[in-house]
């Protein structure tokens, strides 16, 4: 079952959330005849669901942090990131520092929207499996 994990982005200032377990799922789907690119639409929808859930939780002074939250598609999933450019504090707001407590907006957004993004994956996977079953000739090959 996919689950959320947190990480920092390569520049050290941003924060991101990625869904783990999709690699295992995509390998199983590939064996069933489903191409990874077939999940591209679902990954985009999931990213959008998480962004919409995270933005209201984001602390606001100028709105720049909330505006920096965006999904980034990967071959086997989606990553939701915040920060970059002039928003160099995304990671510190999300995870805190020695002097400031964490004010989680990405992780909270992932957890608050989990039912919705799991439904998106479930619906998309069911559609894909129905397509695979419909294209099968019943011989098991």
Backbone as CSV, one residue per row, in Angstrom:
resi,resn,N_x,N_y,N_z,CA_x,CA_y,CA_z,C_x,C_y,C_z
1,UNK,0.855,-1.177,0.000,0.000,0.000,0.000,0.898,1.235,0.000
2,UNK,0.674,2.175,-0.908,1.489,3.384,-0.921,1.348,4.161,0.389
3,UNK,2.439,4.820,0.780,2.392,5.669,1.970,3.267,6.891,1.733
4,UNK,2.997,7.946,2.477,3.711,9.202,2.299,5.036,9.175,3.051
5,UNK,6.030,9.816,2.465,7.329,9.991,3.113,7.772,11.418,2.878
6,UNK,8.610,11.941,3.757,9.056,13.311,3.587,10.529,13.316,3.208
7,UNK,10.935,14.380,2.543,12.338,14.564,2.204,12.574,16.028,1.928
8,UNK,13.839,16.400,1.879,14.168,17.755,1.483,14.578,17.724,0.026
9,UNK,14.449,18.852,-0.636,14.813,18.916,-2.037,16.311,19.120,-2.164
10,UNK,16.820,18.959,-3.354,18.243,19.011,-3.623,18.922,20.302,-3.208
11,UNK,18.250,21.439,-3.255,18.891,22.698,-2.896,18.977,22.900,-1.386
12,UNK,18.380,22.020,-0.605,18.467,22.099,0.839,17.477,23.045,1.492
13,UNK,16.748,23.824,0.723,15.829,24.802,1.296,14.370,24.391,1.170
14,UNK,14.060,23.579,0.213,12.677,23.210,-0.029,12.250,22.016,0.802
15,UNK,10.989,21.707,0.707,10.439,20.527,1.370,9.614,19.787,0.340
16,UNK,9.546,18.480,0.438,8.748,17.714,-0.513,8.159,16.497,0.170
17,UNK,7.110,16.013,-0.415,6.445,14.798,0.031,6.360,13.871,-1.172
18,UNK,6.708,12.627,-0.972,6.572,11.664,-2.053,5.822,10.454,-1.516
19,UNK,5.159,9.767,-2.401,4.419,8.578,-2.005,5.309,7.374,-2.267
20,UNK,5.606,6.616,-1.210,6.439,5.434,-1.344,5.557,4.207,-1.528
21,UNK,6.097,3.217,-2.188,5.362,1.987,-2.435,4.824,1.923,-3.850
22,UNK,4.901,3.051,-4.562,4.403,3.040,-5.937,5.298,2.223,-6.849
23,UNK,6.595,2.156,-6.557,7.506,1.365,-7.379,7.097,-0.103,-7.389
24,UNK,6.810,-0.616,-6.215,6.373,-2.010,-6.083,5.044,-2.224,-6.814
25,UNK,4.142,-1.260,-6.636,2.843,-1.343,-7.297,2.997,-1.297,-8.811
26,UNK,3.853,-0.395,-9.314,4.008,-0.273,-10.765,4.654,-1.517,-11.362
27,UNK,5.568,-2.164,-10.622,6.153,-3.421,-11.129,5.077,-4.502,-11.249
28,UNK,4.198,-4.572,-10.257,3.111,-5.557,-10.309,2.162,-5.250,-11.461
29,UNK,1.880,-3.976,-11.668,0.990,-3.593,-12.768,1.619,-3.907,-14.119
30,UNK,2.925,-3.690,-14.221,3.627,-3.981,-15.476,3.500,-5.461,-15.821
31,UNK,3.616,-6.313,-14.798,3.439,-7.750,-15.011,2.034,-8.073,-15.503
32,UNK,1.065,-7.246,-15.081,-0.325,-7.467,-15.489,-0.621,-6.842,-16.851
33,UNK,0.381,-6.186,-17.456,0.173,-5.599,-18.771,-0.204,-4.132,-18.758
34,UNK,-0.071,-3.479,-17.627,-0.395,-2.061,-17.516,0.904,-1.277,-17.603
35,UNK,0.944,-0.285,-18.480,2.130,0.553,-18.622,2.136,1.646,-17.558
36,UNK,3.314,2.011,-17.097,3.458,3.041,-16.073,2.882,4.365,-16.564
37,UNK,3.075,4.661,-17.833,2.562,5.924,-18.377,1.042,6.005,-18.266
38,UNK,0.380,4.854,-18.115,-1.071,4.840,-17.952,-1.503,5.444,-16.615
39,UNK,-0.584,5.543,-15.661,-0.881,6.138,-14.351,-0.578,7.635,-14.309
40,UNK,-0.110,8.183,-15.418,0.283,9.589,-15.451,-0.872,10.512,-15.043
41,UNK,-2.054,10.260,-15.557,-3.214,11.098,-15.229,-3.566,10.978,-13.742
42,UNK,-3.492,9.766,-13.213,-3.790,9.566,-11.788,-2.762,10.281,-10.922
43,UNK,-1.487,10.202,-11.298,-0.445,10.878,-10.520,-0.659,12.386,-10.516
44,UNK,-1.062,12.945,-11.642,-1.334,14.386,-11.704,-2.506,14.746,-10.788
45,UNK,-3.571,13.942,-10.844,-4.731,14.197,-9.989,-4.353,14.112,-8.513
46,UNK,-3.549,13.121,-8.151,-3.126,12.956,-6.763,-2.299,14.157,-6.320
47,UNK,-1.379,14.592,-7.150,-0.586,15.771,-6.830,-1.453,16.986,-6.602
48,UNK,-2.447,17.172,-7.460,-3.355,18.308,-7.322,-4.172,18.220,-6.031
49,UNK,-4.607,17.013,-5.671,-5.373,16.821,-4.424,-4.518,17.222,-3.224
50,UNK,-3.264,16.803,-3.202,-2.378,17.113,-2.081,-2.085,18.610,-2.024
51,UNK,-1.838,19.232,-3.161,-1.590,20.678,-3.199,-2.799,21.426,-2.636
52,UNK,-3.994,21.057,-3.082,-5.205,21.730,-2.613,-5.401,21.543,-1.112
53,UNK,-4.988,20.401,-0.581,-5.130,20.159,0.860,-4.037,20.871,1.657
54,UNK,-2.849,21.010,1.099,-1.728,21.615,1.823,-1.813,23.138,1.856
55,UNK,-2.290,23.755,0.804,-2.282,25.219,0.747,-3.035,25.892,1.890
56,UNK,-4.233,25.447,2.274,-4.912,26.099,3.404,-4.181,25.931,4.736
57,UNK,-3.360,24.898,4.879,-2.602,24.651,6.110,-1.310,25.447,6.175
58,UNK,-0.948,26.088,5.085,0.342,26.763,4.988,0.323,28.093,5.732
59,UNK,1.293,28.283,6.638,1.381,29.580,7.315,1.570,30.696,6.285
60,UNK,0.914,31.824,6.502,0.970,32.917,5.530,1.393,34.218,6.174
61,UNK,2.380,34.788,5.565,2.731,36.162,5.866,2.558,36.950,4.575
62,UNK,3.172,36.428,3.505,3.053,37.076,2.193,2.270,36.219,1.200
63,UNK,2.122,34.919,1.473,1.466,33.997,0.551,2.439,33.319,-0.402
64,UNK,3.718,33.700,-0.345,4.713,33.131,-1.257,4.921,31.635,-1.016
65,UNK,4.922,31.206,0.237,5.121,29.794,0.542,3.978,28.955,-0.020
66,UNK,2.744,29.370,0.219,1.588,28.635,-0.305,1.616,28.598,-1.830
67,UNK,2.024,29.702,-2.452,2.078,29.762,-3.919,3.181,28.875,-4.488
68,UNK,4.176,28.533,-3.658,5.290,27.721,-4.153,4.992,26.223,-4.131
69,UNK,3.882,25.804,-3.564,3.540,24.381,-3.474,3.093,23.898,-4.851
70,UNK,3.736,22.835,-5.331,3.441,22.339,-6.669,3.739,20.840,-6.767
71,UNK,2.993,20.149,-7.620,3.293,18.736,-7.853,4.356,18.603,-8.945
72,UNK,5.151,17.566,-8.853,6.138,17.245,-9.879,6.007,15.762,-10.176
73,UNK,5.671,15.437,-11.391,5.484,14.039,-11.743,6.820,13.335,-11.903
74,UNK,6.849,12.112,-11.499,7.985,11.219,-11.684,7.493,10.057,-12.523
75,UNK,8.428,9.266,-13.008,8.028,8.144,-13.844,7.100,7.189,-13.100
76,UNK,7.364,7.005,-11.808,6.539,6.047,-11.064,5.756,6.700,-9.944
77,UNK,5.427,7.975,-10.073,4.640,8.601,-9.024,4.623,10.102,-9.127
78,UNK,4.394,10.730,-8.001,4.310,12.185,-7.949,4.972,12.661,-6.654
79,UNK,5.612,13.815,-6.733,6.224,14.460,-5.586,5.573,15.826,-5.459
80,UNK,5.204,16.207,-4.252,4.672,17.555,-4.019,5.757,18.332,-3.304
81,UNK,6.126,19.482,-3.884,7.223,20.293,-3.358,6.751,21.678,-2.968
82,UNK,7.513,22.277,-2.075,7.305,23.678,-1.710,8.665,24.331,-1.630
83,UNK,8.701,25.611,-1.919,9.949,26.353,-1.820,10.593,26.524,-3.174
84,UNK,11.826,26.966,-3.138,12.568,27.264,-4.350,12.527,28.751,-4.643
85,UNK,13.436,29.195,-5.476,13.499,30.608,-5.795,13.732,31.433,-4.545
86,UNK,12.914,32.432,-4.340,13.076,33.292,-3.163,12.466,32.681,-1.901
87,UNK,11.760,31.568,-2.045,11.144,30.902,-0.882,12.132,29.858,-0.372
88,UNK,13.099,30.334,0.396,14.191,29.484,0.871,13.904,28.888,2.240
89,UNK,12.734,29.125,2.774,12.428,28.739,4.152,11.393,27.620,4.248
90,UNK,10.980,27.044,3.130,9.917,26.028,3.130,10.236,24.862,4.063
91,UNK,11.447,24.370,3.984,11.849,23.225,4.808,11.812,23.577,6.290
92,UNK,12.234,24.781,6.622,12.299,25.179,8.030,10.901,25.341,8.632
93,UNK,9.965,25.809,7.828,8.580,25.926,8.302,7.994,24.527,8.491
94,UNK,8.209,23.642,7.527,7.658,22.282,7.581,8.224,21.475,8.747
95,UNK,9.542,21.477,8.902,10.194,20.582,9.856,10.682,21.272,11.126
96,UNK,10.695,22.600,11.157,11.146,23.337,12.328,12.656,23.468,12.386
97,UNK,13.106,24.188,13.398,14.531,24.387,13.661,14.738,24.266,15.170
98,UNK,15.965,24.500,15.617,16.224,24.485,17.059,15.433,25.580,17.754
99,UNK,15.199,26.678,17.049,14.558,27.840,17.656,13.076,27.979,17.317
100,UNK,12.591,27.159,16.417,11.200,27.292,15.967,10.600,25.904,15.775
101,UNK,9.427,25.705,16.300,8.755,24.426,16.131,8.269,24.232,14.702
102,UNK,8.087,22.980,14.320,7.576,22.652,12.993,6.129,23.112,12.859
103,UNK,5.800,23.608,11.676,4.411,23.954,11.353,4.057,23.211,10.068
104,UNK,3.863,21.918,10.217,3.684,21.025,9.084,2.476,21.419,8.241
105,UNK,2.709,21.674,6.994,1.641,21.961,6.040,1.618,20.904,4.937
106,UNK,2.785,20.408,4.494,2.798,19.371,3.467,2.373,18.020,4.019
107,UNK,2.999,17.611,5.106,2.642,16.314,5.695,1.178,16.318,6.123
108,UNK,0.740,17.421,6.729,-0.665,17.534,7.123,-1.574,17.457,5.894
109,UNK,-1.184,18.113,4.809,-1.971,18.054,3.579,-2.077,16.645,3.019
110,UNK,-0.967,15.906,3.073,-0.980,14.512,2.603,-1.905,13.674,3.469
111,UNK,-1.760,13.787,4.779,-2.577,12.980,5.686,-4.052,13.378,5.639
112,UNK,-4.324,14.676,5.596,-5.721,15.132,5.545,-6.432,14.701,4.279
113,UNK,-5.686,14.561,3.193,-6.306,14.224,1.904,-6.109,12.765,1.516
114,UNK,-5.581,11.948,2.412,-5.256,10.565,2.066,-6.452,9.796,1.497
115,UNK,-7.612,9.935,2.105,-8.775,9.215,1.585,-9.065,9.616,0.140
116,UNK,-8.933,10.910,-0.146,-9.212,11.388,-1.504,-8.184,10.888,-2.507
117,UNK,-6.877,10.989,-2.169,-5.897,10.553,-3.161,-5.830,9.039,-3.287
118,UNK,-6.151,8.319,-2.227,-6.239,6.861,-2.351,-7.423,6.471,-3.238
119,UNK,-8.529,7.207,-3.131,-9.677,6.958,-4.012,-9.319,7.204,-5.476
120,UNK,-8.533,8.254,-5.727,-8.098,8.537,-7.102,-7.303,7.353,-7.643
121,UNK,-6.329,6.867,-6.873,-5.542,5.717,-7.320,-6.417,4.471,-7.473
122,UNK,-7.299,4.250,-6.524,-8.165,3.070,-6.597,-9.025,3.103,-7.858
123,UNK,-9.644,4.249,-8.142,-10.495,4.372,-9.331,-9.682,4.172,-10.610
124,UNK,-8.514,4.795,-10.671,-7.674,4.694,-11.860,-7.173,3.263,-12.053
125,UNK,-6.765,2.610,-10.971,-6.301,1.230,-11.072,-7.427,0.296,-11.489
126,UNK,-8.624,0.537,-10.973,-9.760,-0.292,-11.370,-10.039,-0.127,-12.860
127,UNK,-10.004,1.119,-13.352,-10.206,1.365,-14.778,-9.146,0.651,-15.621
128,UNK,-7.892,0.734,-15.180,-6.811,0.082,-15.924,-6.958,-1.432,-15.916
129,UNK,-7.316,-1.988,-14.774,-7.502,-3.439,-14.700,-8.687,-3.888,-15.540
130,UNK,-9.739,-3.064,-15.586,-10.874,-3.374,-16.449,-10.462,-3.369,-17.913
131,UNK,-9.603,-2.425,-18.291,-9.104,-2.366,-19.670,-8.268,-3.596,-20.004
132,UNK,-7.401,-4.003,-19.060,-6.568,-5.183,-19.272,-7.441,-6.423,-19.395
133,UNK,-8.450,-6.523,-18.520,-9.345,-7.683,-18.560,-10.158,-7.685,-19.860
134,UNK,-10.562,-6.508,-20.313,-11.343,-6.396,-21.543,-10.534,-6.744,-22.777
135,UNK,-9.215,-6.529,-22.727,-8.385,-6.825,-23.888,-7.870,-8.256,-23.857
136,UNK,-8.108,-8.960,-22.756,-7.675,-10.342,-22.634,-8.573,-11.236,-23.481
137,UNK,-7.951,-12.247,-24.092,-8.747,-13.177,-24.911,-9.201,-14.395,-24.119
138,UNK,-8.899,-14.415,-22.804,-9.382,-15.496,-21.957,-8.498,-16.712,-21.947
139,UNK,-7.371,-16.677,-22.677,-6.500,-17.856,-22.732,-5.461,-17.858,-21.629
140,UNK,-5.316,-16.688,-20.923,-4.318,-16.605,-19.874,-2.948,-16.207,-20.390
141,UNK,-2.845,-15.974,-21.684,-1.552,-15.557,-22.264,-1.430,-14.065,-22.313
